[in-house]
Amino acid sequence: MIKIIRGLIMIGKPIFRGLSGLANQAKRHWKYFVTGWVLLMVAMIMLWGYSQGLFAIPNINRIYTPPNLSTTITDVNGKLLYKLYDGENRTWIKLNEIPNNLIWATLAIEDKTFFKHHGISTDGLIKAVIYNLKNWGSGKFRGGSTITQQLVKNVFLSRERTWTRKFKEGLLAIIIEFRISKEEILERYFNQVAYGGEIYGIAEAANKYFGKKVGELSIAESAFIAGLPASPSTFSPNSALDLAIRRQHLVLNEMVNAGFISEEQKKEAINEKLKVINNKQNIEAPHFVFYIKDKVEKDFGFDNINTSGLKIKTTLDLDKQKMAEKILTEEMAKISRLRINNGAVLILDTKTGGVLSMVGSKDFWDEKIDGKFNVTTALRQPGSSIKPINYLLALKNGKSLASTVVDEPVSFIIPGQKPYVPHNYTGGYMGRVTLKTALASSLNIPSVKILAENGVDNFIDMAEKMGITTWTPRNRFGLSLALGAGEVKMTELAGAYSIFANMGNKVTINPINQIDNYLGEKVYQKQIESKAIVEPEYAFLINQALSDNKARTPIFGPNSKLLINGKTVAVKTGTTNSLKDNWCIGWTPKYLVAVWVGNNDGKPMSYVASGVTGATPIWNRIMTNLLANEKDEPWPKPEKIVKTKTCRGEEYLVKGTEKTVTCPTPTQSLMPNQ
């Protein structure tokens, strides 16, 4: 092949000499003659190449396959949380979103005759051949590629500089021009071409270098970006800004020569001071971002999410996320002396099932605490925070909040095991108390007694019905389950307790509002899923007990951090006996906030990390912030609920259970005002 090319060159040299002499007399005819000669040479070599099997071309239908596209994850208001990509950070943009200034700048420097040729520019070819003949043996090579050829190179071919690749490029360019329109070629070009580093496509280039959307670029900025694809590394704004500016001036000159802009516009653009930035990608709500990534891959079957070009709009509210992160950081600093080095927060919109905030650890980047580990989706013992489910079952079994239970030392004899002897957190006993007081004040012994009546299997049944999936196998659990011995996920516990917030209806937790593909077509649109799980009267009673400040006063006092002044809020704390986990979870009809503090490695906290000194202050500040501009929203009273006088005064009861309420005899103790 080399011999043939050299022979053709030898023939061509005298032709060029002769033609040069006639140039002044027959310039137009000379151009056509040389053009015909070049095309004839190209055709001969291509025919020879085909006969030798050198120019086998790839499947042309690949032009319709989108390139690797970045997937964006945004919050509920469209604020970017993160972009996922694999090597090529690219966001697809339609041609009608690209301003004329940018199109003109690109055509001026890359392919002025784009709308006149059919894939190959004869002018470009002639200039390239003349240049290459003059520089034969120098190692310098000029291709004269059109935009169509550049698109072909990006989609189908490697970066190797060979004659074989060049002819494949030309042939494919001609075929592509017959397959798709000029506008489609331009759109694909602007989305395929490299602009430096991991930046591919014009949308990411505009954001990277100017922090703008493509439609916001000025003439000066458009010319700057249009000059980069020729050699992104040579003209890199980060390492060779002066060369990039000189290239921009060349683009502006070419725009004037092509008649795209005036000389005055060029001068204005040159005088415009460019504010080139290095727009590094940050990640917001990192635990949530990777939670979303996993969910999309599992639930929607995307195994290449990093290159799929999805636009995922989530339910997260970035303002609330930052508020929760700030409060967690500040409060954790106050309790570091308690041997607590980590914390987590989850905020739900109970009405929609949306995740408003997910803070999986105190600091995602802190390797000392294994900060990347997401505690909100991990298994942790809930301690006393699990008790509402046990009391719910008791109410469903016919008891009322006015029913009584004796809080006193007790030992449960279990065949083949050591006696189980539960203790209250305070170490004291309150005697006969109502179920309302026992739940609100988080007394351990009454809770174990109630579980013994309910039955462990029935308790697990109820928990699973509400969304707890982690209590398997069942035979490993006993009465200690009443005090939180069974590990749960914060996301599942929050989902279970949102049933109380929704008066018995389970609204499925769903952190994704919408998913679009790279063309803007909807892949998924959220539909709120709700199912009745608990009768509204029983949900109401649990809410009443846990929002009654008087009922929790015996243990927590009248002015604890469980109280949100002027607001009706149900709340439950929990601390494991081993002091490894400390919880506070509370809700209104609109919001649910769950907070955990502890240590990822399972080391116990200080003994003073109780239900009101660890997670609770964090919970209080977050809930107070959420409700600051909200009207108080008491729990709506269901039809089957009545208000009845009892030994302690008036109490809400389910119709038909009034007769089960009995007053203690003079020898029995009932805590006053309980």
N, C-alpha and C positions, 0 to 999 in steps of 0.2 A: 504493500500500500504506500509506503514511504517513497519508493521509486516512482510510482505513478504520480504522486503529488509533486515530487521534484521535477518530473518531466513536464507536468502542466505549468509549473512555475516558470520553467525555462522558456516554454512557448509563450507564456503570458508577458514576460518582461519586454520583449521587442514590441509586442502589441501595445503595451502601455506607453512605450517611448514614442511610437508613431502617433498614438492617439493624443499624447500631450502636445505634440506639435500642431495638431489640428484643433486643439481645444478652443482657441479664440475664434475660429471661423465656424465651428460646428459643435458648440458646447452641448446643445440639447441632444444632438444625435450621438455624440461621444458618450454621454451618460447612459443613453438607452443601449448602446452597443456594449459598453462595459458591464452594464447590468445583465444583459443577456448572456454575456460570456461567463460572468460569475455564477449565474443560475445554472448554465449548462455544465460548468465544472462541478457544482454541487450535485446536480442530478447524476452525472457520470460516477462520481465517487460513491454516492448513495446506492446506485445500482450495483456497483461492484461490491459494496459492503453487504448488501442483501445476499448476493451470490455466495459470499463467504460466511454468512450467518453472524455478521458482526453487529447488525443493527436490530436485533430482536427487541421489540418495545414492550413495556408492561401493559397491563390491562387499563385501557383508557377510561373505564368506568370509575376508576379511583378518584377522578376529579370530583365526583359527587360525594365522596366520603369526607366528612369534616375533619380538620386537623385536631391535634390534641388541644383541648380547650380547658381553661381553668374553671373550677366550680366555685361559685361565690356563696357564702353563708352570711345572711344579713339578719338584723334584729327586726322587731315588729314594725319599726318605722323606716326600714330600708337602710339603716346604718350598717356599714360593712363590719363584720366580725373577723372574717378571714377568707383568704383565697387558697384553695387547694389546687396544686398543679404538680406535674411530674416533668421537671426540666424546662418546659416551655410554658411561661405564664402568658396566656392568651385569652382574651375575651372577644367573642364574635360581635361585630357591629355591622349593621346594614349600610349599603352605599348611600341611601338617602339621609343618613345621619352624619355623613362625612361632608364638611363644608367644601365649597368650590375652591377656596384658597389652597387647601391641602391637595386636592385632586390636581389643580393646575401646577402646583409646585412639583408634584411627583412626575407628572407628564413632561414638564419642562426639562427636568434633569435626567429622566430615565428614558422617555419615549415620546418625543414630540408628535410623531406621526401615528400614534396608537390607533386613532379612529380611521386611518386611511389604509393601513396594511392588513394583511390576512395572516398574521402570526409571525412573519419574518419581514424585517425592514430592509429593503434593498439598499437604501442610503446607509444604514448602519452596517450592512454586510460589506459594502464597498469600502467604507472607511476602515472597518476592521481588517479587511484583506490588505489594503494598502499599508496600514500600520504594521501588520504582522510581517509583510514582505520586507519592509524597511528595517524591521528589528529582528530579522531571522537569525537565530542562533544566540540571541541575547537572553533568552529565557523569559522575556516579557511577552505577554499574550493578551490580546483584547478580543472580546467576544462579540460586541455589538448587539447584545441581547435586547429584545423587546420585552415589554412587561409580560406579554403572554409567555415568552420563553423563560423568564424568571419564575413565573408561576409554575410552569412545567418542571423546572429544576427543583423547586421546593417540594412539589407534590410527588414527583415520580423518580427523580434521579439523585445520584450522589453528588458530592462536591468535587469530584476528581476533574482535573483539567486535561481532557483528552479529546482528540478529534472524534472518536467514536461517540462519546457522550454528547458532544456538540451537535452532531448530526441527528442523534436521537431527539435531542432537545428541539431542533428545528422541525423535524417531522411531526412530533407530538404537538408542537405549537400550532402548526397548520391544521391538524385534526381537531384540536380544541376549539379553534376559531369557527369551525363548522358545527361544533356540538353545542356551544353555549354563546350567549350574547356578549358584546363588549362590556356591558354593565356588569354582568355576572363575573366576567374575568377580573374586572377592576375590584369588585367586592371581595373576591377570593384572594386577590393579590394583597389588598390592604389588611386582610386577616391572616395571611400566611407569612409575610415577610418578617425577617429578623431585624430588630432595632437596637440590639446590644444586650449581651449577657443572656439572662433568661427571659428578656422581654421580646415577645412576638406579637405582631399585629398592632395596628395603629391605636386602638383603644388603650392598650397597656402602655404604649409609648407616651401618649399624651399625659396619662396619669403619672407615669414614672418621672418624666423630666420636667413637667410643669404643674403637676397636681390638678389637672383640669380634665373635663370631659372633652371629647374630640370637637364637638360643636362650639366650644369656647375658645379655640385656638385663633390667635391673630395671624396675619400674613407672615410676620416675622417668625413666629413660632412654627407655623406650618412649613416654611422654607427650611427652618432648622431641622425639623424632624425628617422632612423629605430627603435631606442630604445624607442621612445616616445609613440607609440600607446598602449603599455602594461598598462600604467597609466599616461595619459597626465598631470594630475594635480600633481602627485607625482614627475614626472621628468620635470616639467615646467622650461624652461630656465630662465623665468622671476623671479621665486621665489626660485628655487632650482637648480641652475646651477651646483653645485658640485655633486648632485645626478645624474643629466643628464650626466655629464662627466663620472662618474663611470659606468653608464649604457652603455655609448658609448664604454668604454673599454671592458665590457662584450660582447657586440656585436662583437667587433673586435676579441676577443678570439674565439668566436663561429664561426666566418668566417674562422679562421685558422683551427679549428677542422674539419670544413666541407670541407676543401680543396679549398675554394673559393679564398683565398689570402695566400701569404707566410708570414712567421714570420717576414721577413724584411719589407714587406709592412705594417704589423701591427705596427711595431715599428715606422716607418715613420709617420703613421697616428696618433699614440699617441703623437708623438713629434710636430705634426702640431698645431700651435696656432689657435684655432677657434675664429672667429670674429662673435660671436652671436649678433644679433641686435634685436631691438624691432621695426620692420618696421610698424609703424602706418600708416593707410590709410589717405591720405589727399584728398581733393577735389579741383580740378582745374576748373575754370570757372563755379562756382556753379549754377548761374542762367541759364546758357546754358544747364548744365547737366539735370536739372529738366524740362527744356523746351523740351529737347529730350525725356525724360521719358514720359512726357504727350503726346507728338506727337506719339511715338511708340505705346502707349496704345490705343490712339484714332484712328490712321490711320491704324494700323496693327492688332488691336483686341487682343493684348496681355494684359490680365488682371492679369497676374502673372509674370510680367517682372522681379521682384526681384529674382525669382527662376527658370527662364527659360534658363539660360546659354547662352544668346545671346551675340554676339560680334558685337557691333555697332560702325562702323567707320564713323565719322562725317566729316563735311567740315571745322570745326574750326581749325585755325592755332594757336597753343598754344603760339608761339613766338609773334604773332601779338596781341593775347589776353593779354599777360603780358605787352606788350608795351602800349596798350590802358589803362589797369588798372593803370599803373604807371603814365601816363600822366594825367589821370583823377584825381588821388589822389593829385598829385602835384599842378595842376591848381585849384582844389577845395579849397586847403589850401590858395591860394592867394585871393580868392573871398569870404571867410567866412564872411568878414565884410559887405558884401552886403545882409546878411540874407539869404544866400543860403546854404543849408546843404546836398543837394543830387544832383547826376548827373547820366547819363546813356549814353552808347555808343553802336552803332551797326555798324559793318563793313560788307559790302557785296561784294562778287565777282560777278559783274554785268553780266559777260558772262555766268556763270554757275548757278547763283542763290544760290551759297553757302554762308553760314554765316561764315565769317572769325573770327569774334569776337562779343561777346555779353556780355556787362557789364551792368547788370540790376540795379546796384546801386553803390554808392561810396564804400560801405563796406557791404558785405553780412552778416557779423556777428554783425553789429552795430544795437542793438535793439532800440536805441534812435531815429534812423531815419527810423525804420522799414526796415532794410537793406535787408531782404529776399524777399521783394516785388520786382517783376521784372517790372521795368518801361518800358522796351522795348516792352512788350506785354500788357501794361496797357492803359487805355483811358486817354488822355491828350489833351487839346486844342492846336492846332498847331499854332495859331496866323497867322502872315503874311507868314509863310512857306507854306501855302496852296495856295497862289496866282498863282503859275505857271499853275495849272489846269484851273483856271478861264481865264487866258490869252491864254492858248492853245485853249479853246473853242472859244474865240474871233477870233483867227487866222483861225480856221476852218470855222467860220461864214463869212469870207471874209476880215477881217482886216489884216493889215500888221504891222511889227514892226515900220514902218515909219508913220503909222496912228497916229493922235493926239487926245488928250483928255485934257480937261481943269481941272487943279488942283486948285480948289477954294472952298470957303465955300458953302455947299449945305445942304438942308433939304429935306428928303423924307417923303411925306405925306402918311401914311398908314391908311386906314379906320378902325376906332375902336381902334386905338393905338396912342400913343404919336409919334410925328414926330421923324424920325430917323436922327440924325445929326452926321455923322462920322467926325473924326478929324485925321490929320496926326500925326505921333509919335512926330515929332519935334514941332508941333504947328504952323508951317508956311505953306505957299503955294507957288507953283512954276509956276502958270499960265499954259499956254498951253505947253504940253510936248508930246513927242512921246510915244507910248506904250512901246518901248524898255526902255526908261528912267523911265517911271512909274513903270515897273516891276523890273528892276535892282536896282532902288533906293527905292523900296518898299513903294511907295506912297499909302496911304489908300483911299483917296477920288476917284482917278481914278479907283481903283479896285472895289469899290462899284458901281460906275457908269457903269462899264463894266458888272458887274453881273446883274444890272438892265436891261441891254440890252440883255444879254444872257438868263436870266430867271433862277430862283433858281432851278426849277425842272430839267432843262437841265444841269445845273452845277452838280447836284447830279447824274444824269445819267452818265455824263462823269467820275465823281469820282468813281462811282461803277464799271464802265467798266475798270477802271485802277486798281481796287482792294480794294477800300475803302468800308467797309461793315457796318460801325457804324452810318450812318446818317439815322436812322429810329427812330420813324415815321417821315416822311418828313414834316408834317404840323407844326412841332415845329421850323422850320428854316425859316429865312427871309434873308434880305440883309446883316445882320451881318455875315453870313456864308462866305462872301468874305474876312473877316478879321480873320477867324479861330475860329468862335464861335462853330463849330461842332467838337466834340472830335474824335480823331483818335488814332490808335495804331501805334507806331513807326515802327513796322515790316511791317504794311500795307502801310504806307506813303513811307517808303524806297522802298518797292516793286513797288509802283506806279511810283516813280521817276527813278527807274532803267529802266523804259520804255524809258525815255529820253536818258539815257546812252546807251541803245541798239537801238537807232534810230527808236523807235516806236514799237519794239517787246517786249512783256512781257515775261520774263524768270521767271518761277515760282520759288519762294524762296523755297529751299529744303536743309536743313542742314544735311541730311544723305546721305552718299555715298554708304554704303553697310551694310547689316545685314547678319551675318552667325549664324547658330545654333551651339550647343556645339560640334557637330561632324565636323564642318567646312563646312557644306553644305550651299550654298547661299539661304537665305530667300528673300533677296531683293537686287537689283542692280540699282543704280540711273541712270535714263535717263533724259537728259536735255529736259525740256518742254518749247517750245517757241511758242508764238502766236502773230500775228500782231494786234496791238490795235490802234496805231496812225500812220498816214501817216508820212514817214520819213522826209518830208520837214518841217512839223510842229514841230516835235521833234528837228530838226536841228535849227530852229528859236528860240525855247525856250533855247536851249543850248547856242546859240550865245548871246542872251540877258543876260543870267546869268553868262556868262564867260567874258563879256566885262567890263573891269575895268573902262573905261571912262564913261560908262553909269551909273555906280553906284557911281561915284565920287561926284556928287552934295550932296549926303547925307552922304556917308561913307568916303569920302576923297580918295586921290590917293594911299595911302599906308596903307590901312586897313588890318586887319587879314583875310579878304576875298581873298586876293591876295596871290597866291603861285607863287613865282618868277620863270619864265621860263617854267611854266606849264599851259596848258589850262584846267581850272577847272570851271565847272558851280556850283554856290553856292547860297543858299537862306537862309536868317535868318527869325526868327519869334519870336515875343514877344506878349503875350496876354495883352489886355487892363488892366486886373486885376493884371498884373505882377506876375502871378502864374506859368507861363511856359515860358521858353526861349529856342529857338531852333537854330541850325545851321545844314543844310543838304546840302552836295555837292557831286559832282560825276565827274568821268572821264569815258571814254569808258571801263575801267577795274574795278575801285573801286567806291563804294559809302560809304560815312561816314555820319552817323546821330548822333547828340549829343543833349542832353536835359539837362538842369539844372533847379532846382526849389526845392520845398519841398513836400514830400509825403502827408503831412497833408493839403496841399492847401493854406498854409499861403503865403501872397505876399512877393516878394523879394523887395530889395531896388530899388528906381526909377532909379538908375544908372545901373541896370542890363539890358542893352539894347542889341540890336542885335550884337554888337561888343565887349561887355565887359563880357558877361556871357559864353555862349556855344562856341562862335566863336574862342577864343584863344585855347580851347581844340581841336576843329575841325582842326584848322590850324596846330597844332603840329602833330596830328595824320596823316592828309593827307600829310603833308610835309615828314614825316617819310616813309609813304607808297610809295611815288613817288621819293624818294631819288635816287634810282638806275634805275628808269624807264625813257625811252625816252618820250619827249613830244608827245602827241597823239591828234592832233586837230580833230574836228568833221568832218567826211567825208561829202562832199557836195553832196546832192542828185541831180538827174537829173532835177527835177522841180524847183530847186533854181537858181535864177539869181542874179547877182550883178548889181544894178542900182543906178544912181545918184539921190539923193534926196536933199531936202533943207539943210540937215545937212551934206551932202557929200554922199559917197557911202554906200549902205545898201543892205543886202541880202533880197530878196523878192521871194515869190512864183510866178512862171510864171502866167501872167494874172491879177495880182494885181497891176501892175505898174500904171495903170490908176487911181487907187483909191487914190494914193498919191497926196495930194495937199499942196501947200505952204501957210503959213499964210499970211493974208493981213497985210499991214503996221500997222493997229490998233491992230492986234493980237500979242501976245507974244509967242515966241518960245525960249526956253532956248538955248543959244549958245552952239555949238558943241554937241548937243544932237541929 
